[in-house]
Amino acid sequence: MKTILHLLLAALFFAACKKSSFLDKRPDQSLVVPQTLTDMQALLDNDRVMNGAGGFGVVPALGEMGTTDYFLEEQDLNGFIPPMERNAYTWQKTIYNGETVPDWNLPYAAVFYANNALEGIEKIERTNANAQAWDNVKGSALFYRAYMFYQLAQVFAAVYDSSTAATDKGIPLRLKADINETISRSTVQQTYDRIIEDLNEALPLLPSLPLYATRPSKAAVYALLSKVYLNVYDYAKANENATNCLQLQDELMDYNEVDTTVTFPFQPLNSETIFFEAAIPHLSVTPFVAGIDTALYNSYTADDLRKKLFFTQKESGVITFMGSYGLYDLFNGIATDEIMLIQAECLARMNKTTEALNVLNNLLVTRFRTGTYVPYEASNAEEALDITLTERRKELIMRGTRWTDLRRLNEDPLTTTILQRTVQGTTYTLPPNDPRYVYPIPDDVIGYNPGMFQNPR
């Protein structure tokens, strides 16, 4: 059974790799250009391309591979795990060895779809009759583009530093559907400015809540803005946008009501899902393969229902993660719990200790067996922040946030982390602020664009 499962996972991975060649093939294939609003909405409703649904994935998972929330058993690491993933696992300077990198190609494929919709919408007059549909198409396309730019920046752009962001290298900002256009890399500041600009333009165009959580909404815009501002250390704006989001969507699941007997207890579009996105299904971070760090697993107490709902045990005794809001897919979208954690962190950083812990306790009481949760207390904001960051890691495990958190928290000497792995007797280390916190641009991209700056490793 285990062998069959590994073969199925391998097939899923190679399907994703084939799909990642989209950008290379598209110029040579006939493209049916969307002509109507219905065409453009259908383009954006392609949830495999735009949301990574159905096991395809679209959000880069290279960052997750670089964290120490998980480990790989050596027979797996030396067996079916691809070379690129083995290199990422031990933070090698050379990662790809000429392999296709879906973590670059698939997000830019979604950007290509969004840009097609944005160019098409400008050819259609907005009228009273079509205003709602017109606005939804334009707002959605802007949001999707911003979301993909944000995710790409967490892997391929330098860490945000306000003193150097104007010169540090960001990502290529493709703003046109013509993928043959030669563009250079933006700066980190330009990258985040574009993300914020797209989101602010999208905000008034979208409905407060979506018809389906695979579609953008005002709640999703506020949520993503809160993530962006947290990442650039603007805690007041991050808190403001988190609050605006929660005014529209603040529903939480009571984990006491979730079935603990099924293999995958959470549905992909559950009541907490603000916006659905799935990570690219790299083998090393898929359920049944990635073992969860023992110390992290042991940090969940017996009455913490996440210990039962998030994890299961392999035949080997290794604990694996099964609590994704995306079933087999690793959920890398946005949910209510993450926005509450952003709000709690920002309040703590703004010296609002009581308010921060109120938000955190309101979340965590829904995660514990009824009547067992003891609310957190703190004597100062620093203690509240430490508690919040600890609980953030536990709540958002395997959600694609840990790598970004490590990058931003390493900028503060009080919250740095040294990552270590030991493989076959060799210990590998990733110090804080190491250049390897930024992944290299894929080899083929540099080959097609020899003037593009490569990230130093």
N, C-alpha and C positions, 0 to 999 in steps of 0.2 A: 504493500500500500504506500509506504514512504517513497519507494522508487517511482511509482506511478505519479505520485503527487509532485515530485521533483521534475519529472518529465513534463507535466502539465504546466508547471511554473516556468520551465525553460521555454516551452512553446509560446506562452504568453509574452515572455520577454522578447523573443525574436520577432513576434508580431509587432510589438512596439517599435523595434529597431527598423523594420521594414517601413512602417508608417513614417518614421523620422526622415526618410529620404524625400518627403513631400516637397520641400523647398527646392531641392536640386532638380526634380522632375517637372515641376509645374511649368516652367517657361517653354518646355517642349511639348506640352499637352494642350489640347484645345480647352479653353476655359469658357464656360457659359457665364457670361457677365450678368449679374442680377439686374433686372430692369424695373421691377415693381417693388413696392413696399413689402408685399407678400414674399417675393423672392429674397429680399434682404433679411426679413425676419427669419425665413427658413434657413438662410446661410448662418445666421447667428444662433439658431436653435440646433445646429449640428453639435449635440452634446459630446460626441466623441472628440471632435476637434477643439471645441471651446471649453469643455469641462473635463475632458479625459474620462468620460463615463464608459461603462462596459468593459473595464479592464484595460483600456488603452492608456490612460494617464496623460497628463499634459504639464503638470507642475514639476520643475526640476527636483530630483531626489538626491542629487550629489551632495547637497548639504547634509541631509539626514544621514547619509553614508559616512560622513566625517565626524559624527557625534559618537560619544561613548555611552549612550543610553542602551546600546545593544552590543552583542558580540556574536561572532561566528564560530561554530564548532570547526575544528581543524580539518576534519574529513570533508566538510562542506567547502571550506575555504580552498582546499587543495583539490577539490573535485569539480563541481559544476559551476562554481562562481566564476564569472568572466574576468579576464585580466584587468579590465578597466576598474571593476569594482574592487578587486583585490588591491590595486594601487591606491584607490581612494580610501580604503579601509585602514591602510597604514600611512596615509598622508605622504605618499611619494611625490617627488617633484615632477616626475613625468607620469601622466595619468593615462592617456588615451592610446598611445602606440598606434595611431592611425585609425582607430575604431570610429565608427559613426557615433555621434553623441546626441541622442534624442533629447537630452536636457537642454540643448540649445535649439535644435531644429523644431521640436514640437511647439514650444511657446511662440516661436517666430511664425510658425504656420498659423496659429491662432491670431497673431497680429496681422498677418496677411489677410485673413478673412475679415477682421475688423476694419482694416483699411479699405478693402473692397466695398464694404457697406457704407463707410464714411464718404467715399468718393461717389458712390451711387446715389446716396441720399441728397447730395447737393444738386443733382440733376432733376429732382422731383420737387415741385412747388409745394410748400406747406400751406394747407388750406384748413378752414374750419372743419371740413368733412374728414380730413385725414390726419388732423393734428396729433391725436393720441398715438396712432400707429407710427407716424413720422418721428415724434419725440422719442418713442420707445426704441426705435431702431438706432437713432443717432446716440441717445444716451447709453444704450447697451454697448454699442461698438466702442465708444469712448471708455467705458468701464472695463471691458475686456482687454483693451489695449493697455490701460493703466495697470490692470492686475498682472498681466504677463510681464510688463516692464518691471514691475516691483519684484516679482519672483525671480526674474533673470538677474536683477541687481543684487539679490542676496547671495548669489553664487559667483557671478562673473565680474561684479564691480567692486571697487575698493570699499572698505568700511567707511561709513560716513564720519567725517571729522570736519567740523565747521571751519577750522583754520586752514585746511588744505583741500576742501571739497571743490573749490573753483579750479583746481589743477589736477586733482586725482582722476584716474580714468574710470568712467562709468561704462555704459553699454551702448552699442549702436541703437539709435532711436529711429526705427523705420516708421515714417509717417505717411508713406505713399504705398500704393499697391504694387508699383513697379519694383519687383525684387531684383531686377538687373541694375538698378540704380546703385552706384558706388557711394557708400557713406562711411564716415570715420566714426570712431568712438566719441561719445559725448563725455563731458566731465561728470563726476558724481553729482555735483550741484545741478547741472542741467538735467540729469536723469530724474532726480527727485522733483525738480521744478516741473518737468513735463508730466510726471505722474499726478502731481497735485493739480496742475492746470486741467488735465483731462477729467479728473474726478469732479472738480468744481464746475466744469462745463456740463458734465453729465447729470449732476445733482438735480437741477430743476426740471429735467426732462423725464425722469423716471418715476414710476409709481412708488408710493411709500413702502409697500410690500409686493413681492412678485407673485405672479400666477403660479409659477414653479420656482423652486429654489435654485434651479440651474440658470435662471435669468437674473440679471442685476435688478437692483431696486435702490430707493433712497437709503434704506437701512444698510444695504451692502456698501454703498458709497461712504456713509458715515463710518462704517466698520473699517473699511480699508484706509480711510483717512486717519483713523485712530492708530492703526498699525504703522502707517507711514510716519506720522508725527512722533510716535514712540521711538521709531528707529533713528530719527534725527534729533532726539533728546528735547523736543518741544512738548513738555509734559502738560502744560496748560491746554494746548490745542488738542493733544491726544485725548485728554480727559473730556474736553468739550465735545469732541466728535463721538467718543464712546457713550457719553450721556445722551447725545442726540439719537444715536443708534438704539440704545436701550429704551428710549421713549417710544420707539416704533416696534421693537421686538425684544422682549425681555423674558420670554418663556423658557423655563428650565424643565427638564425631565426629573421626576423623582425616581432615583435609581432603585428604590424599594419596589417600584412597580414594573421594573424591567425583568424579563424572564432570564434567569441565570442558567437554565438547563440547555439552551440552544447554543450552537457553535458560535454564531455571530449574533450577539444580542441586540445590536443597534441597526436600525434601518438607515439607508443613505440619506433620505430626505425626512429626517425626524423633526420634532417640534423645535429643536435648538438650532437647526441649520438656517443660517442667514444667507449663505451663498455656497453652492456645492462646487468643489474642484477636487480632482483626484491626482495623486502623485504618479509619476511614471513608474511602472512596476519593475524596478530593478530587483533581481533575485535576492540580493543580500539583505534587503530591508522588507521582504514580504513576510506575511504570516506563515507559520510553520518552519521558517528558516532562521530568522533573526532571534537570537536569544537575548532576553532582557537582562541588563546589568543586575547582578544579585543584590547589591546594596540598595539600588533604586527600588527593586521589587520589595525588599524587606522594609522599606520606609512606609509602605502602606500597612496600616494596622488591621487587626482581625475584623473590626467592625466597619472598616472602610469597604464599601461595596465595590469599589473600583478594583480591588484585589481579585475579586471573583469575576467581574464583568470584563475587565481589560485583559486578563491573562489566562493561559492554559499551560499544561505541562506536556512536553514531548515524551516519547518513549524513553529517550535518553535521560530524562529528568530535568532537562533544560526548560526554563519558563519562556514562553513566547507570547507575543502581543496579539490579541484577538478582538480588541475593543474599538476598532475603527468605526467611524460614522460612515464608512463607505464599503462595508462588508469586506470582500477581498481587497478592494482598493484601499490604499492609505488615504484617508480623508485629509486634504490639504486646503480645504475651503475655510470659511469663517463661520463660527457658531457663537451662541450667546455666552457660553462659559469663557471663551477667550476674551470677549469684549469686557466682561465683568472683571477679569483679571487685569486687563489693561487699565481699567478705571481704578481698581484697587492699588495697583502699582503707582499710578500717577498721583493719587491722593496721598499715598505715603511719601512720595518724593516732594509733595507740596506741603509736608508737615501736618497733614490732616489725618492723624493716627486713628482716631475713633471712626471717622467716616470710611477710611480704608478697610479697617477690619470688619465693619458692618457689611460692606460689599462682599468681602471674602467669606465671611461666615454665612451670609445668605446663599452663597453658592455651595459651600461645602456641606451644609446641613442636608442638602438634597442628595449627597453622595454617600452618606453614612446610614447604617441601619437605624431605623426609627428609634428615637429616645436615647441614642448612644453618643451623639456628637457633643463634644465639649467646645464651646466657642473659644476662639483664640483671643488672648488679651496681650497687650504690649505696653511697655512703659514709655516708649518713645517711637518716633517715626522711623528711625534706623532699624529698630527691632521689627516693626511692622513690615518694612520693606523686605527684610531678610525672610520673614515668614511667607510673604506673598510670593517672592521669587522661588522659594522652595516648593510651594504649592502649585505655582505655575508650571514648573517642570513636571510634576506628577500628573496634573490634570491634562496637559497638552502633549503627553508622551506620544511620539510617532506621528505628530501632526504637522511636521515641517517647520516648527518654530524654534527648535532648540539651537540649530546652527546660527540662525539670525540672532538669537539671544546671546549666544557665546560671543559672537562678533561685537555686538554693541556693549555688553557688560564688561568685556575685556578692556574697554576704553577707560574704565574706572578702576583704579588700583584696589579698591575695596571689594570688587566683585569679579576679580580675575579667576580663571580656571586653567590649570595645566592638564591637558588630556594625555592619557597614556594607554597603550595596548601592549600586551606581550603575546607574540606569535612565534611558536616553535623556539622558545628560549630567547628570542630577541625582543627587546623593549623599544617601542617606538613612542616618540613624544611630540606633541604639538603645543608649543608654548603660547602664551597670550600674545596677540597682535603679530603672529608669525605671518609672513607673506603667503603661506599655504592656506590661510583662511580665505583666499581668493583663488578660485579655480582658474586654470589656464583656458584661454579661448581655444576651441577645438582645432585640431591640426588642419582639417580640410578648409576651415574658414580662413585661417591664416594663409593657406595655400592659394585660395581664390583672391585674397586681399593682402598681398605681401606688404602693403604699407600699414596694415592695422597693427597697433601696438599690442604686444603680447604681455600678459601679466607676469611679472617676475615671480619665480618660485624659489 
